[in-house]
């Protein structure tokens, strides 16, 4: 089985290729040049010179390659040059007679008779230089390549210095490669390089690791058809650190998730094994710390005497295994090298070193905290302690440190780290006696931390599973207030799944019932607020008003009681000092008040009071921001954006969603429930507003590790632009991967349905488009009857229905009309977008009936005039086709000319908009219709009715189609089968170059192939 990536082209390296190409040009013009190409092992030096060799060979140059090899300390003099000379004599056999010294470099050919035993080293050098001058002077330029110069023997190094110092005017380019990471301070090549770089004809070219974008492109190309998901490709690209060999080995191992490939491990450990024993010991200890470790920490844990430790580190640095970073810490040059060293440790050895690190960190944590700014989460001593304690099998210490690390991460606003530490604590809980005392928190609290952070980082299903566990734990006790609090949190998690609105309402109502008879508290306010949220999802607007108002009233009473001192902070807040406890309790109440205002705002919008709705949202924003509750704050941004979108202000909506998205990014909640909703809504708004480049950027995951349900929704939304821009093959592949049939998310069903229908239409598969539309409509009806978005799906499905196919058209139009009548729009009445799609559905139905005139499509164009340029352009093409059909049917030549002029104007506008958007399929269609319209406009006179390419039977079929008859009706009139009518009609369209039935009729009228409508019998 071939390795992945076989046969792929060179990725990136544009700047380096340009340098080498310029050097080759100089050599070709008579200026001898040398290039010293350096780079780490596996970075791509051989691949780059192979590319240079191929290009030079294609241009006619003579390419000579010599390879140095690692001979384990046994030097073989002139080894690479024997290969070079052997190739040179094959290509230019006459050179041996003219330069006999060359034969000393050919094994088995150096005899006294032919070369003489007295030739010294200088004569050998001169012979090769003269031979190269002769070869390049009498023929094409010469490219001499020396690979792996770090392994070269002394004689080869001396010969290279000789050649490069005497390049002169020869048409010769010498490129020598070497591994920079192999050049320790005593390496014999170091002084040679120092001498060579001073030569005027020699330049040094360093091949750095590939930048992240090129590393990702390389991994993607290597993966080929392996079917690795995008986030796996991003992970592999990051692990490769821009090293091409590492990337190839990781991809070959199909993901690199469990350890390193054996071949890669062997390569990495080879350098490690060449180091002295103390250096290897220091590296083993360093590998346990991670990629980087402070010098003082490494010295203490290693247990070596100071002098021995410093010498060991010096060796590791000199051999480019460790490098000092900007903070002065010691860092492994390659993360994969650290993995290889760590993986080579024995299990007991590994646990003992982890234990020493844990003891050291615990001792430091027990010391007074240093003043100044807190350390970043990545450097959290508690997190490090948890990691080392767990690896050392010290479970109580690991549990306590994990809880402490989760608290620190929460304080710093890092939900991904909260999840890692809290979930580890939950896993350890049952294995540690008296876990609550050890952890300093109870299991319910830690489980709720994990649930929140899972949702905040894009895994709502995991969040629900964890909050369900917290619910089971609290229900095993008798604390009603705690049971209510957990239910509120669980309901919030449930609301992050569209299909769980009804269970969320039930859960929140249980919380209200548990606290109903108690005083006004933040918990009771939250119970009402979350119930209002859930009821909005179930379209119970009166319930939203009732519980939103109750939450607002209770929150304000609770805040007043806290300020007056008649109520005490409780729950988690009570554990802090009195001043902090009061501040935190007031923040919690403010967040509940803000959430209640948001629910009341959406109720206002439902009743058509958009400005009042946004005023309430503006009132809620400072409360939410001051409370520190990012979920409530993001809900404000989302609802303000949706309010703009409902009014048809797509650009304003996109700006609002972008602002909310920026806030989510700042707080690490990009993939939380509202963070994700805003990202999808922003993409949709950018698509509607015609900012498709921005929409494509918004659709990228960028390698983020999120749950499939989150990635799927964003990918489905991204298909809109993919299809509209004509990347149909890729869109179809992704559409098949996502497959809406088993989806429980109405948004995904809608997005996949719309994209799938349009993709099939642009591929010229209307039957498949119709099938997809009806499937998506059925799925949407199953999930949410009378979904407003069914109007759009029905309209797109109608576009796939051919003229005369009345039954599917009537069915789809009825679906659209029913959704418009019975669906519950966000603003209480059908918004501008819904009205536009309903107009489109009705117009498509008229087209199927053969009755869609230009005025019909003018109505559609005006309906989309709120700011959706792509749909406006589509309507212009439809209106142009209606003009052309009418022009073909009238006998009034002046009226026909006016119709064609109007059609061309519409098509010009559509081509312009499609070109600006990059909507290739629409632009091609509009341009094609415009070309035919202009051709018809330029025809002086129609032909006589009896002339033309059609047979009498075909003209009869076309005349009856012009009356608006279906294929069955035409067949009945002419006493032929419906299938025969279809065959005749296909031939008619082929002969006339028509795109469809309507176009064929229009052409028929223009050419006089059928009589005017008034004379058809």
Secondary structure, DSSP 8 states (H G I E B T S, - for coil): ---TTTT----S-HHHHHHHHHHHHHHHTT--EEEEEEE-TTSSHHHHHHHHHHHHHHTT-EEEEEE----TT---TTHHHHHHHHHHHHH-TTHHHH-GGGGGGSTT---TTTT-TT--HHHHHHHHHHHHHHHHHHSS-EEEEEE-GGG--HHHHHHHHHHHTT-TT-SEEEEEEEEGGG--TT-THHHHHHHHTTSTTEEEEE-----HHHHHHHHHHHHTTS---HHHHHHHHHHHTT-HHHHHHHHHTTS--SS--HHHHHHHHHHHHTS-HHHHHHHHHHHHH-SEE-HHHHHHHH---HHHHHHHHHHHHHTTSEEE-TTS-EEESSHHHHHHHHHTS-HHHHHHHHHHHHHHHHHHHHS---SSS---GGG-HHHHHHHHHHHTT-HHHHHHHHHHHHHHHHHTT-HHHHHHHHHHHHHHHTTSTTHHHHHTS-HHHHHHHHHHHHHHTT-HHHHHHHHHHHHHHHHTS--HHHHHHHHHHHHHHHTTSGGGHHHHHHHHHHHHHHHTTS---HHHHHHHHHHHHHHHHTT-HHHHHHHHHHHHHHHHHHHHHHHHTSS---GGGGGS-HHHHHHHHHHHHHHHHHHHHHHHHHHHHHTT-HHHHHHHHHHHHHHHHHHT-HHHHHHHHHHHHHHHHHTT-HHHHHHHHHHHHHHHHHTT-TTSHHHHHHHHHHHHHHHHHT-HHHHHHHT--TT----HHHHHHHHHHHHHHHHHTT-HHHHHHHHHHH-GGG---HHHHHHHHHHHHHHHHHTT-HHHHHHHHHHHHHHHHHHSTT-TTHHHHHHHHHHTS-TT-HHHHHHHHHHHHHHHHH---TTSS--HHHHHHHHHHHHHHHHHHT---HHHHHHHHHHGGGT-HHHHHHHHHHHHHHHHHHHHH-S-HHHHHHHHHHHHHHHHHHHHHHHHHT-HHHHHHHHHHHHHHHHHHH--S---TT-SS--HHHHHHHHHHHTT--HHHHHHHHT--HHHHHHHHHHHHHHHT-SSHHHHHHHHHHHTSS--GGG--
